[in-house]
Amino acid sequence: MRRHRRKSQLTVTTMIFTPGGSHSEVEIPEILDQLRPQYPDVELRYAWPFDLELVANTLAKQVTRFS
């Protein structure tokens, strides 16, 4: 019986929440595209873009902590 190995998963994220930067929008996806053939047993995911409404709500809650 052959066992099917489950792919490892790696999720990459960035600390830049808003769109508009080449690093988040272009460079990171390009790097991941280059890495995928080198690591076929790893599912490389990019957690981008952020849901801006969720980001705004999170930041608003943080601000109210200090009000």
Legacy VTK file of the C-alpha trace (Angstrom):
# vtk DataFile Version 3.0
C-alpha trace
ASCII
DATASET POLYDATA
POINTS 67 float
0.000 0.000 0.000
1.324 3.433 -0.956
0.953 6.186 1.540
0.217 9.617 0.239
2.287 12.160 2.038
0.474 15.305 2.892
2.142 18.485 1.695
3.630 20.719 4.322
2.117 24.177 4.344
3.833 27.483 4.849
1.871 30.712 4.964
3.787 33.922 4.419
2.433 37.282 5.509
3.670 40.832 5.741
3.272 43.575 8.303
2.279 46.080 5.620
-1.508 46.164 5.835
-2.436 48.529 3.024
-1.974 47.967 -0.703
0.379 50.052 -2.770
3.855 48.738 -2.023
5.871 46.831 -4.600
7.320 44.601 -1.889
3.929 43.222 -0.859
2.287 43.242 -4.261
5.134 42.187 -6.551
8.356 41.072 -4.881
6.990 38.579 -2.348
4.740 36.809 -4.908
7.681 36.626 -7.345
9.937 35.107 -4.689
7.289 32.533 -3.785
6.873 31.668 -7.482
10.626 31.051 -7.698
10.603 28.869 -4.564
7.642 26.644 -5.475
9.518 24.481 -8.024
12.380 24.060 -5.536
10.021 22.847 -2.793
7.263 20.849 -4.507
6.283 19.123 -1.249
5.528 22.442 0.435
2.390 24.426 -0.256
3.551 28.038 -0.156
0.694 30.443 0.509
0.704 34.205 0.717
-1.803 35.766 3.104
-2.296 38.927 1.105
-4.076 41.239 0.633
-5.460 41.951 4.038
-9.167 42.664 4.408
-8.934 46.423 4.972
-12.177 46.539 6.948
-10.774 43.985 9.401
-7.532 45.953 9.643
-9.447 49.185 10.323
-11.574 47.512 12.998
-8.509 46.026 14.674
-6.724 49.384 14.701
-9.831 51.156 16.008
-10.106 48.666 18.876
-6.444 49.212 19.688
-6.946 52.984 19.797
-9.927 52.679 22.144
-7.735 50.793 24.613
-5.878 54.046 25.204
-8.837 56.439 25.156
LINES 1 68
67 0 1 2 3 4 5 6 7 8 9 10 11 12 13 14 15 16 17 18 19 20 21 22 23 24 25 26 27 28 29 30 31 32 33 34 35 36 37 38 39 40 41 42 43 44 45 46 47 48 49 50 51 52 53 54 55 56 57 58 59 60 61 62 63 64 65 66
